[in-house]
Amino acid sequence: SPEQTLRRKVEEANLALQLERTHTKEFILEQYLNTSFFGNRSYGIQEASKGYFGKPVSEVTAAEAALLAGLLQSPTRFNPYINLDGAVTRRNTVLAKMRQLGYITDDEYEWSINSPVNLVDASTAAAGGRYEAAHFVDEVKKFILNDPRFGETPEERNALLTTGGLSIHTTLDLNLQRLAEADVTAVYPNQNRGFRDRRKDPDVGLVAIDPSTGYVRAMVGGYDYFDTNAEVHPYAQYNLAVGKGRQAGSTFKPIVTATAFANGVPQNATFSAPGSATIRVAGHPPWKVRGHGLGGAASLTECMVHSANTCFANLIADSRVGVERTTAMAASMGIDTTYVPATENTPARGFRPVLSMALGANDTTVLDMAEAYTVFANRGLHVPATMVTKVVDSNGTVLFQHQRTQDKVLEAADADEITRQLQAVLERGTAKGRGIDRPAAGKTGTTQDETDAWFVGYTPQLVTAVWTGYSQSTTRKVGSTGATAAAPVWQRFMKDALAEVPPTDFDFTIRSSATTTTTIAPTNTEIFEFEGTTETVTMPALNGLNIDQATSRARSAGLTLRRINVDTPPNTGPGMVLNQAPASGSQVSKGATITVEATAGSPAPTRPVPNIVGLPLNDAAAQLRSAGFSVSHEVVAAPADVVMGDGLAPLPGIVWSVTPAVGTVSIDGKLTLHVQP
């Protein structure tokens, strides 16, 4: 708002005055130039000089220096790789000012304004040159820039990201990333041609996820992030693995099947699969469907193997399935199903509530589809995808610690049945011949007009989704199906990625169906160890206890506890249980070994927080310190509805709240008092 803008300018003016009192103008300018953004991924004048001109700033000409200075007003608008004419005009404006102020002579000015702009090749124009996995890095940056945990305003978050000295721990496996990029290029070597060139290969998006952790291990978001040739690749820095997404085609059919199984449709059910059909459902217009008919009634396995459109149209039309339940299932598996209805001025957008979603008519991202299929690899458990595990500032303070969770969205037996169906797709169905010489499952997807081709497949260790199409057009055809356009990329990458990993069969062992929020991987760690007894006990609640309490409670229930140490999140003491498997309340065989994740070390003594609310700060702090607590405070106004014991608002200097709250346990003995200003 204008008021906020004025206030910010006043604050900036005050800061400038304070700086001028303590530092020289030369020092201030140096600090400014060393930290400012110059566009083209360059922060600081030195990196900008190397990025644009390939030489240190001490060696630039007056014309080059003026171009760099001109970028500060609008780094994107005056980026010479995108807008050379604008950059030259801005450069010449700076040169004119330099002549006016006597920094250059008339002859130097004339020479400079007529100097050509000699930029380094666009393919290497980056801060310090190229860097790996650039589309993935962009997503990590967005994570920081869009999360208020890293600053209240976008400006604060950007400052923290660019000048805060952050250590950002990610999930990327550089070896898999390099393999993914190489395999995409091997299958499609002509992606670098211009869109109008008929020889241009389709663009490719790829995401690989470890299903047990949700860790994104590789991400290909396009051919070359650093190709800034606007005529050939105007969307080079647009990430094709995320963003708006494209129609998923038949890769969405397993999600419809999952919805059916979750809502009472038997695994051995049959559905009509003629060559064409008109589907009529109340509340929806008649829907004409054709393609891949099987002639009559068919099992869901055969429908999946042959990708029978009419079968899945009849499946979603079944009263037990439907659009709403299918949408809910997709959301629970990690797909963005946000829908914004049309208004008088704007069209509808997002995940449309239409019957044709059964055939993948909605746009979904490569990342979302990969995450959704982890549910099948995980036997019904959804582990949200993540790219960042920890963020630490320059002082060593942990600003963010990823807490992995998993939620059951499908019974293991139903997820296993879908895996069997998708194994058959590779063995004798639409993806026959695209196997990887080890147990694997997957589904092809092709949109009706062949503008998008997909393959999403998995082993117990890795899920990979591949999309192929043309980023500059939603009408240009790939000209082939998911089996011939996308599956070759998937096949080549999965073989390479798993070359050193021993083949593993899918585990279809019947186990407990308890919902769990543990971080323990369902496919990598045996959660239960059956002792041959049929007696069961109720799993106790262990989360939030210290390890001694959890061990005692497990022993009382006739269970053996196994501990795994994990990193300690902020505000958590040593020896504290963060997650358990299976979940509390579920039935477990007596004598089984259960697993907990706990912070390292021995638990600290637990002490309830005494009631010091309403006391002056000094009195409250003294009382707490005498009780053995470590005390800090922050001056912050109480909300309007907070009143003291006398029914009145807190007076200045009075403690109106404490964290952790009064009566709760302070795990680490540290308290923060909130004091009325």
C-alpha positions in Angstrom: 0.0 0.0 0.0 1.1 3.7 -0.3 1.3 3.9 3.5 3.6 0.8 3.6 5.7 2.2 0.8 6.2 5.5 2.5 7.0 3.8 5.8 9.6 1.6 4.1 11.2 4.6 2.4 11.5 6.5 5.7 13.0 3.4 7.3 15.5 3.1 4.3 16.4 6.8 4.6 17.1 6.4 8.4 19.2 3.3 7.7 21.1 5.2 5.0 21.8 8.1 7.4 23.0 5.6 10.1 25.4 3.9 7.6 26.8 7.3 6.5 27.6 8.2 10.1 29.7 5.0 10.5 31.0 4.2 7.1 32.5 5.9 4.1 30.5 6.2 0.9 33.1 4.1 -0.9 32.6 1.3 1.7 28.8 1.5 1.4 29.0 1.4 -2.4 31.3 -1.6 -2.3 29.0 -3.6 0.0 26.0 -2.7 -2.3 27.8 -3.8 -5.4 29.0 -7.0 -3.8 25.5 -8.2 -2.8 23.1 -6.8 -5.4 21.4 -8.9 -8.0 22.5 -8.2 -11.6 20.2 -10.7 -13.4 21.2 -13.9 -15.2 21.7 -15.7 -11.8 24.5 -13.3 -10.8 24.8 -11.8 -7.4 27.6 -9.2 -6.9 29.4 -7.1 -9.4 32.3 -9.6 -9.7 30.1 -12.6 -10.6 28.1 -10.4 -13.0 31.2 -9.3 -14.8 32.3 -12.9 -15.2 28.9 -14.1 -16.1 28.3 -11.5 -18.9 31.8 -10.7 -20.1 33.9 -13.6 -18.9 36.4 -11.5 -17.0 36.9 -10.0 -13.6 35.4 -6.6 -13.0 38.9 -5.0 -12.8 39.3 -5.6 -16.5 36.0 -4.3 -17.9 35.8 -1.3 -20.2 33.8 1.9 -19.4 31.1 0.6 -21.8 30.9 -2.7 -20.0 30.9 -1.1 -16.6 28.1 1.1 -17.7 26.1 -1.9 -18.9 26.5 -3.6 -15.5 25.6 -0.5 -13.6 22.5 -0.1 -15.8 21.3 -3.6 -14.9 20.7 -2.6 -11.3 17.5 -0.6 -12.1 15.9 -3.7 -13.6 18.0 -6.8 -14.0 15.4 -8.7 -16.0 14.2 -5.9 -18.2 17.7 -4.9 -19.2 19.2 -8.4 -19.5 21.3 -8.2 -22.6 20.6 -11.8 -23.5 16.9 -11.1 -23.6 16.7 -7.4 -24.5 19.9 -6.3 -26.1 18.5 -3.1 -27.5 17.1 -2.1 -24.1 20.4 -2.9 -22.4 22.4 -0.8 -24.8 20.0 2.1 -24.4 20.3 1.9 -20.7 24.1 1.6 -20.9 24.3 4.7 -23.0 22.2 6.6 -20.5 24.7 5.7 -17.8 27.6 6.7 -20.1 26.0 10.1 -20.7 25.8 10.6 -16.9 29.4 9.5 -16.5 30.5 12.1 -19.1 28.3 14.8 -17.4 29.9 14.1 -14.0 33.4 14.1 -15.5 34.2 10.4 -15.1 34.9 10.0 -18.8 36.0 12.3 -21.6 34.0 13.2 -24.7 36.2 11.0 -26.8 35.8 8.1 -24.3 32.0 8.7 -24.4 31.8 8.5 -28.2 34.0 5.4 -28.3 31.9 3.7 -25.6 28.5 4.3 -27.0 29.6 2.9 -30.3 31.2 -0.2 -28.8 29.6 -3.5 -29.6 28.4 -5.6 -26.6 30.7 -8.7 -26.5 28.9 -11.1 -24.3 30.1 -14.6 -23.4 28.2 -17.4 -25.1 24.7 -17.6 -23.7 25.1 -21.3 -22.9 27.7 -20.5 -20.2 26.4 -17.1 -19.0 25.7 -17.9 -15.4 27.0 -16.9 -12.0 30.4 -18.6 -12.1 29.3 -20.6 -15.2 26.9 -23.5 -15.4 25.8 -25.5 -12.4 24.1 -28.9 -12.3 20.4 -29.7 -11.9 19.4 -26.0 -12.5 15.7 -26.7 -12.6 15.8 -28.6 -9.3 17.8 -25.7 -7.8 15.1 -23.3 -8.9 12.5 -25.3 -7.1 14.7 -25.2 -3.9 15.0 -21.5 -4.3 11.2 -21.2 -4.6 10.8 -23.3 -1.4 12.8 -20.7 0.5 11.3 -17.6 -1.2 7.6 -18.7 -0.8 7.8 -20.0 2.8 7.1 -17.4 5.6 9.3 -19.4 8.0 12.2 -17.8 6.2 11.0 -14.2 6.5 7.8 -12.3 6.9 8.1 -10.5 3.5 9.4 -11.6 0.1 12.2 -9.1 0.4 13.3 -10.6 3.7 13.3 -14.1 2.3 15.2 -13.1 -0.8 17.8 -11.4 1.3 18.2 -14.5 3.5 18.5 -16.7 0.4 21.0 -14.5 -1.5 23.1 -13.0 1.3 22.3 -15.0 4.5 25.0 -17.7 4.1 22.4 -20.6 4.2 23.4 -24.2 4.1 20.5 -26.0 2.3 20.5 -29.8 2.4 18.6 -31.3 -0.5 17.5 -34.8 -1.6 19.1 -34.7 -5.0 21.3 -37.6 -6.0 23.8 -36.0 -8.5 24.7 -39.4 -10.0 21.0 -40.1 -10.8 20.6 -36.5 -12.0 23.5 -36.9 -14.5 22.2 -40.2 -15.7 18.7 -38.8 -16.2 20.0 -35.9 -18.3 22.2 -38.1 -20.3 19.5 -40.7 -21.0 17.0 -38.0 -22.0 19.5 -36.6 -24.5 20.4 -40.1 -25.7 16.8 -40.8 -26.6 16.1 -37.3 -27.9 19.3 -35.7 -29.3 17.4 -33.0 -31.2 15.7 -31.2 -28.4 18.0 -28.2 -29.0 16.5 -27.4 -32.4 14.0 -24.5 -32.7 10.3 -25.1 -32.4 9.7 -24.4 -36.0 12.2 -27.0 -37.1 10.3 -30.2 -38.0 13.3 -32.2 -36.9 13.0 -31.0 -33.4 12.5 -33.8 -30.8 9.8 -33.4 -28.2 10.7 -31.8 -24.8 11.0 -34.1 -21.8 10.2 -33.8 -18.1 11.4 -36.5 -15.7 11.1 -36.9 -11.9 12.6 -39.8 -9.9 11.5 -40.4 -6.3 12.6 -42.8 -3.6 9.2 -44.1 -2.6 10.2 -45.0 1.0 11.3 -41.5 1.8 9.6 -39.2 -0.7 13.0 -37.8 -1.6 13.2 -36.4 -5.1 16.4 -37.9 -6.5 16.4 -36.5 -10.0 14.5 -33.9 -11.9 14.8 -33.0 -15.6 12.8 -29.9 -16.3 13.8 -29.3 -19.9 16.6 -29.5 -22.4 19.0 -26.7 -21.2 18.2 -24.2 -18.5 21.1 -22.0 -19.6 20.1 -21.7 -23.2 18.8 -18.1 -23.3 18.3 -18.0 -27.1 14.7 -16.7 -27.0 14.0 -17.7 -30.6 14.9 -21.3 -30.1 14.1 -21.9 -26.4 12.1 -19.0 -25.0 11.0 -21.3 -22.1 14.4 -22.7 -21.2 14.1 -21.8 -17.5 10.5 -23.0 -17.3 10.4 -26.3 -15.4 8.5 -28.8 -17.4 8.4 -31.2 -14.4 6.3 -28.9 -12.3 4.3 -25.7 -13.2 0.9 -26.0 -14.8 1.3 -29.5 -15.9 -0.2 -31.3 -18.9 -3.0 -33.9 -19.5 -2.0 -37.1 -17.8 -3.7 -39.5 -20.2 -4.1 -43.1 -19.2 -1.5 -42.8 -16.4 -4.4 -41.6 -14.4 -6.3 -44.9 -14.7 -4.6 -46.6 -11.8 -5.8 -43.8 -9.5 -9.4 -44.5 -10.6 -8.8 -48.2 -9.9 -7.5 -47.2 -6.4 -10.6 -45.2 -5.8 -12.8 -48.2 -6.8 -11.0 -50.6 -4.5 -11.1 -48.2 -1.6 -14.8 -47.8 -1.9 -15.9 -51.4 -2.1 -15.4 -52.5 -5.7 -14.0 -56.0 -5.6 -10.7 -56.8 -7.2 -12.3 -59.5 -9.3 -15.1 -57.2 -10.6 -15.8 -56.9 -14.3 -16.9 -53.9 -16.3 -18.2 -53.3 -19.7 -15.5 -52.5 -22.2 -17.0 -52.1 -25.7 -15.3 -50.2 -28.5 -17.4 -47.1 -27.8 -20.0 -46.0 -25.3 -22.0 -43.1 -24.2 -21.7 -42.6 -20.4 -24.7 -41.0 -18.6 -24.4 -39.8 -15.0 -26.7 -37.4 -13.3 -25.2 -34.0 -13.0 -22.9 -34.5 -16.0 -23.4 -34.1 -19.7 -23.5 -37.3 -21.8 -19.9 -38.4 -22.5 -19.0 -40.3 -25.6 -16.0 -42.6 -25.2 -14.1 -44.8 -27.6 -10.8 -46.5 -27.8 -9.1 -49.8 -26.9 -12.4 -51.7 -26.5 -12.3 -55.3 -25.4 -15.6 -56.3 -26.9 -17.6 -56.9 -23.7 -17.2 -57.3 -20.0 -13.6 -57.5 -18.8 -11.7 -57.8 -15.6 -10.0 -54.7 -14.3 -6.7 -56.3 -14.9 -7.4 -56.8 -18.6 -8.8 -53.2 -18.7 -5.5 -51.9 -17.3 -3.3 -54.1 -19.5 -5.0 -52.9 -22.7 -5.9 -49.4 -21.4 -9.5 -49.9 -22.3 -11.1 -46.4 -22.2 -14.7 -47.5 -22.0 -14.0 -49.8 -19.1 -12.6 -46.9 -17.0 -15.4 -44.6 -18.1 -17.8 -47.2 -16.8 -15.7 -47.5 -13.6 -15.8 -43.8 -12.7 -19.5 -43.8 -13.5 -20.1 -46.5 -10.9 -22.0 -45.1 -7.9 -19.2 -46.4 -5.6 -16.6 -44.4 -7.4 -17.6 -41.1 -9.0 -15.8 -37.8 -9.7 -15.7 -36.6 -6.1 -14.2 -39.7 -4.6 -11.7 -40.0 -7.4 -10.7 -36.4 -6.9 -10.3 -37.0 -3.2 -8.1 -40.1 -3.8 -5.9 -38.2 -6.2 -5.4 -35.5 -3.6 -4.5 -38.0 -0.9 -1.9 -39.4 -3.3 -0.2 -36.0 -3.8 -1.9 -34.6 -6.9 -2.9 -31.0 -6.8 -6.7 -31.1 -7.3 -7.3 -27.4 -6.7 -10.3 -26.1 -8.8 -11.4 -22.6 -9.3 -14.8 -22.3 -10.9 -15.4 -19.8 -13.7 -16.7 -16.3 -13.0 -18.1 -13.6 -15.3 -14.6 -12.4 -16.1 -12.4 -15.5 -15.7 -12.6 -19.1 -17.1 -12.5 -22.1 -14.8 -9.1 -23.4 -14.0 -7.4 -26.2 -12.2 -8.5 -29.8 -11.7 -11.9 -30.0 -13.3 -14.6 -32.2 -11.6 -15.5 -34.0 -14.9 -16.0 -37.7 -15.8 -13.2 -37.5 -18.3 -10.7 -37.3 -15.5 -10.8 -41.1 -15.6 -8.9 -40.9 -18.9 -6.5 -38.2 -17.7 -8.2 -35.2 -19.1 -6.9 -32.9 -16.3 -3.5 -31.3 -16.2 -1.1 -32.8 -13.7 2.6 -32.3 -13.2 5.4 -34.9 -13.7 6.3 -34.4 -10.0 2.7 -35.1 -8.9 2.3 -38.2 -11.0 5.6 -39.6 -9.7 4.5 -38.9 -6.1 1.1 -40.5 -6.7 2.7 -43.8 -7.9 4.8 -44.0 -4.8 1.6 -45.0 -3.1 1.6 -48.2 -5.1 5.3 -48.9 -4.5 4.7 -48.2 -0.8 1.7 -50.7 -0.6 -0.9 -48.0 0.1 1.2 -45.5 2.1 1.6 -42.0 0.9 5.0 -40.3 1.7 4.9 -36.6 0.5 7.6 -35.7 -2.0 10.3 -33.4 -0.8 13.4 -31.7 -2.1 14.8 -30.0 1.0 15.7 -31.8 4.2 17.3 -29.1 6.3 18.1 -25.4 6.2 20.8 -24.0 8.5 21.8 -20.3 8.7 25.3 -18.9 9.0 25.2 -19.1 12.8 24.4 -22.8 12.7 20.8 -22.3 13.7 18.4 -24.9 12.1 15.7 -22.9 10.3 14.0 -25.9 8.8 14.1 -29.6 9.5 12.0 -31.8 7.3 9.8 -34.2 9.3 8.9 -37.1 7.1 5.4 -38.6 7.5 3.4 -41.3 5.8 -0.3 -41.8 5.7 -2.3 -44.9 4.6 -4.6 -44.0 1.7 -5.1 -47.5 0.3 -5.2 -51.0 1.8 -1.9 -52.9 1.1 -3.8 -55.7 -0.6 -5.5 -53.2 -3.0 -2.2 -51.4 -3.7 -0.6 -54.8 -4.4 -3.3 -55.7 -6.8 -2.7 -52.5 -8.8 1.0 -53.3 -8.8 0.2 -56.8 -10.3 -1.9 -55.1 -13.0 0.8 -52.6 -13.8 3.4 -55.5 -13.9 1.2 -57.1 -16.5 1.2 -53.8 -18.5 5.0 -54.2 -19.0 4.8 -58.0 -19.5 2.0 -58.2 -22.1 0.2 -54.9 -22.4 0.6 -51.5 -23.9 4.2 -51.3 -22.6 5.4 -54.7 -23.6 9.0 -54.7 -24.5 9.8 -51.8 -22.1 10.8 -53.9 -19.1 14.1 -53.3 -17.3 15.2 -56.9 -16.5 13.9 -56.8 -13.0 10.5 -56.7 -11.3 8.8 -53.5 -12.3 5.4 -52.0 -12.9 4.1 -49.0 -14.9 1.5 -47.4 -17.1 1.5 -45.7 -20.4 -0.4 -42.6 -21.1 -1.3 -40.8 -24.4 -3.7 -37.9 -24.8 -6.4 -38.3 -27.4 -4.7 -35.9 -29.8 -1.2 -37.3 -29.2 0.1 -34.0 -27.9 1.3 -35.5 -24.6 2.9 -39.0 -24.0 3.6 -40.4 -20.6 5.1 -43.3 -18.8 5.1 -43.7 -15.0 6.7 -46.8 -13.6 8.4 -48.1 -10.5 10.3 -50.8 -8.7 10.3 -51.3 -4.9 13.3 -48.8 -4.8 12.5 -46.1 -7.3 9.5 -44.4 -9.0 10.1 -42.4 -12.2 7.6 -40.4 -14.2 8.4 -39.2 -17.8 6.4 -36.8 -19.9 7.1 -36.0 -23.5 5.5 -33.2 -25.6 6.2 -29.7 -26.9 6.5 -27.0 -24.3 5.6 -24.2 -26.8 2.4 -25.8 -28.0 -0.5 -27.8 -26.7 -1.5 -28.8 -30.2 1.7 -30.0 -31.8 1.6 -33.8 -31.8 4.3 -36.0 -30.4 3.2 -38.4 -33.1 3.5 -41.5 -31.0 2.2 -43.1 -27.8 3.5 -43.3 -24.3 5.0 -46.7 -25.0 7.1 -45.4 -27.9 7.7 -41.7 -26.8 8.1 -41.7 -23.0 8.7 -45.3 -22.1 12.1 -45.5 -23.9 13.4 -42.7 -21.6 12.0 -44.4 -18.5 13.4 -47.8 -19.5 16.9 -46.4 -20.2 17.0 -44.3 -17.1 15.7 -47.0 -14.7 18.2 -49.6 -16.1 21.1 -47.1 -15.5 19.8 -45.8 -12.2 19.4 -49.3 -10.7 22.4 -50.9 -12.3 24.2 -51.3 -9.0 21.1 -52.1 -7.0 20.2 -55.8 -6.6 16.8 -56.8 -8.1 14.0 -57.1 -5.6 10.6 -58.7 -6.0 7.6 -56.7 -4.9 6.6 -57.8 -1.4 3.0 -58.9 -1.3 3.1 -60.4 2.2 0.0 -59.7 4.2 0.7 -57.3 7.1 -1.0 -55.1 9.6 -3.3 -52.5 7.9 -2.8 -49.9 10.6 -2.5 -46.3 9.6 0.9 -44.9 10.4 2.6 -41.6 10.5 6.0 -43.0 11.1 9.1 -41.9 9.1 10.3 -45.5 8.8 10.2 -46.6 5.2 7.6 -49.3 4.6 9.7 -51.0 1.8 13.1 -50.7 3.4 12.6 -51.6 7.0 10.8 -54.6 8.5 8.4 -53.0 11.0 7.0 -56.2 12.4 8.9 -59.3 13.6 6.3 -62.0 14.2 7.2 -64.5 16.9 4.7 -67.2 16.0 2.0 -66.1 18.4 -1.5 -65.1 17.3 -2.2 -63.0 20.4 -2.4 -59.3 19.7 -2.0 -56.2 21.8 -2.9 -52.6 21.3 0.0 -50.4 20.1 0.6 -47.8 22.8 1.1 -44.1 22.0 4.8 -43.3 22.2 5.2 -40.1 20.2 6.3 -37.2 22.4 7.6 -39.5 25.2 11.2 -39.7 26.1 13.0 -42.9 25.1 12.9 -44.3 28.7 9.2 -43.7 29.0 8.6 -45.2 25.6 10.7 -48.3 26.4 8.8 -48.9 29.6 5.4 -48.5 28.0 6.3 -50.8 25.1 7.6 -53.4 27.6 4.4 -53.2 29.6 2.4 -54.0 26.4 4.6 -57.1 25.7 6.5 -55.4 22.9 10.2 -55.0 22.2 11.3 -51.5 21.2 13.9 -50.8 18.5 15.3 -47.2 18.4 16.7 -45.3 15.4 18.4 -42.0 16.1 17.6 -39.0 13.9 18.6 -35.4 13.7 17.2 -33.2 16.5 14.6 -30.6 15.3 14.5 -27.1 16.8 13.0 -26.9 20.3 13.3 -30.7 20.9 15.5 -32.2 23.6 17.6 -35.3 23.5 16.1 -38.8 23.7 12.7 -37.8 22.5 10.5 -40.0 20.4 9.4 -38.3 17.2 7.7 -41.1 15.3 6.6 -44.7 15.8 5.7 -47.7 13.7 3.0 -48.9 13.7 0.7 -46.1 14.8 -0.8 -46.0 18.3 -4.1 -47.8 18.7 -3.4 -50.4 16.0 -3.3 -54.2 16.8 0.2 -55.7 16.9 1.2 -59.3 17.5 2.4 -59.7 21.1 6.1 -60.1 21.3 6.7 -58.1 18.1 9.5 -55.6 17.7 8.3 -52.1 17.1 10.3 -49.2 15.9 10.6 -45.6 17.0 12.6 -42.7 15.7 14.1 -40.6 18.5 16.6 -37.8 18.9 20.1 -38.8 19.9 21.2 -38.8 23.5 19.7 -39.4 26.9 16.4 -37.6 27.8 16.7 -34.5 30.0 14.7 -34.4 33.2 11.1 -33.2 32.5 9.8 -30.3 34.4 6.3 -28.7 34.1 6.3 -24.9 33.5 5.1 -23.0 36.5 2.5 -20.3 36.3 4.3 -17.0 36.1 1.8 -15.2 33.8 0.8 -11.8 35.2 4.2 -11.2 36.9 6.6 -8.5 36.0 9.4 -9.7 33.7 12.2 -9.5 36.4 10.1 -11.4 39.0 9.0 -14.1 36.5 12.6 -14.6 35.2 14.1 -14.8 38.7 11.5 -17.4 39.8 12.0 -19.5 36.7 15.8 -19.4 36.9 15.7 -20.4 40.5 13.7 -23.5 39.4 16.5 -24.4 37.0 15.0 -23.1 33.7 16.9 -21.2 31.0 14.9 -18.0 30.3 14.7 -15.6 27.4 12.1 -13.1 26.5 10.6 -11.1 23.7 8.6 -7.9 23.8 5.5 -8.4 21.8 1.9 -7.0 22.2 -0.7 -9.5 23.5 -3.7 -10.2 21.3 -6.8 -8.2 22.1 -8.5 -11.1 23.7 -5.8 -11.8 26.2 -6.6 -10.7 29.8 -5.0 -11.1 33.2 -6.5 -12.5 36.4 -8.2 -9.1 37.1 -10.0 -9.3 33.7 -7.9 -6.4 32.3 -5.4 -6.3 29.5 -1.7 -6.8 30.6 0.2 -3.7 31.6 3.6 -2.8 30.1 6.4 -5.1 31.4 4.0 -7.8 32.4 4.5 -11.4 31.2 1.3 -12.4 29.4 2.4 -15.8 27.9 5.2 -18.3 28.0 6.5 -20.9 25.6 6.1 -23.8 26.3 2.8 -23.1 27.9 2.1 -23.1 31.6 1.6 -26.7 32.9 3.2 -28.4 30.0 6.6 -30.0 30.1 9.8 -28.2 29.0 11.8 -30.8 27.2 15.1 -28.9 27.1 14.5 -26.6 30.1 14.3 -23.5 27.8 11.5 -21.0 28.2 10.6 -17.9 26.2 8.5 -15.2 28.0 6.2 -12.9 26.1 6.2 -9.4 27.6 3.7 -6.6 27.0 5.5 -3.5 25.5 
